[in-house]
Amino acid sequence: MHMTRLLAVSLLTVLLAACASSNSGSVYSRDEARKVQTVKTGVIESVRQVKLEGTKSPVGTIAGGAVGGIAGSSVGGGRGSAIAAVIGAVAGGLAGSALEEGITRKDGVELTVKLDGGGLIAIVQEADEVFMAGERVRILENGGVSRVSH
């Protein structure tokens, strides 16, 4: 039974990591490919480290509930086993949801940019590139999605 639990937790972790999307300035969705983007230029005024919250899809809750229900059903026998399965499913669902959010949480960066044409904007994106105040950057805009790049 211990091996089954370990396998279930490992499978849950892999599933949740695969569901994570990217908010990187370097990652484009398939729908963004081959579309015209507006390019603006400017200078970074400030850089602030932030956290991008993880996903909160039903996948973590359902998978955690299944694992918890299976684990709970192995406790006791008869009616006690059924009650333990329900309690295990609820606790597993809560734990699975929290695990999903924690696994998919990422470091982000809030970039405040003074545009060359005037104006000040701020964009939050995944912290996978290093930006510094005073650095010249490009802002790429496409249908409400903006990103800062070198």
N, C-alpha and C positions, 0 to 999 in steps of 0.2 A: 504494500500500500504506500510506503514511503517513496518508492521509485515513481509511482503513479502521480503523486503530489508534485514531486520535483519536475517531472515531465510536463505536467499541466502548468505550473508556474513558469517554466522556461518557454513554453508555447505562448502563453499570455504575454510575456515580455517581448518576444519576437513580433507578435501581432501588433502590439501597441507601438513599438518602434517603427514598424512599417507604415502605420497610419499617420505618422507625424508629417506635417507639411512644412515647407520652408518659407521663411520670411527674409531670406537672404537677398541682398542687392544683386547677387550674381546668379540667382536661380530664377528661371522663367517657367511659367506654366505652359503647357502645350498650346493653349488658346492665345497666349501672348506672342507666340512666334509669328513672324512674317507680317507684323502689324507696324504701321508707322508710329513713331514715338516723337513727342515734342522734346527738344533738348534746351535746357536753360543752363547757364553757368553762374557761379558765384563763389563766395569764400565762406568757409565754415567759421561761424561766430563762437559756437560752443559745442562741446561733446559731453553727453551725460550717459552713464551706464544705467540700463534699465533691465527688467526681466520681461520676457514674452511668456504669457501664461500658456500652459499646455492645453492640449485638446481635451474636450469633455464630451466624447461621443458615447453612444450606448455600448460600444465594443468592450470597454473595460468593465463596465457594470455587469454585462451579460456573462462575459468570460469569468469574472471573479465570482459571480453568483453560481455559475456551473461548478467551478472548482470547490467553492465553499459548500455547496449542496452535496457533492460527492463525498467530500471529507466528512461532513456532518452525518451523512447516512451510515458511515462506518462506526459511529458511536452507538453503543447500546444495541437493543434489539426490539422488534415489534414497534409499538407506538412511540417509545422513546427514540428510536432510530428516525422515525418520520419527523418528530419535533426537532431533533438535532439537525436533520437535513434542512428544514425550513430556516432555523436559526443560522446554520452555516451558510445557506444561500444568501440571506440578507446581509450577514457580516461580510461574506465574500464579495457581494455586489458593491458594498461601500468601499471595501479595501481595493477592489479592482478599479473603481472609478478614481480613487485617490492615487493609485499606482500609475494609471494612465496619465493623469495630469502631471504628476511628478516626472515621469520618464520623458514626456514630450515638451516640458518647459525648457526654454532656451534663454541664453544671455542675449540682450539686445542693446542697441545704442540709439539715443535720441540726438539727432544732428540738427542744429539750428544754423541755417544758411542765409547769408545776406546776398540777395540776388544782384547781378550786375546792373539790371535795369531798375533797381530799387525794390524795396519790399523785403520782408523777412519771413522765411518759412521754416517749419520744423518737420522732419520726417523720422519715423522710428522704423528700424529694420534690424535684422539679425546681426549680431556683432561678429561677423566672420572676416571683416577687413578693419584695418586700423586707420582711423581718421584723427587729425589734429587741428586745433583752432589755427586759423590763418591759412590753411591749405585750400588751394583752388580745386573745385569739384564740378562735376556735371550732375544735373538733376534730369532724369529721364521720366517722362510722364506718358501714360498710355491708358486711357479709359478709366481714370480714377486711381490707377495704381502708379505710385511714384517710387523712385529709388535713387540713391546717391551713389555715384561711382567716381573713381579717380580719372 
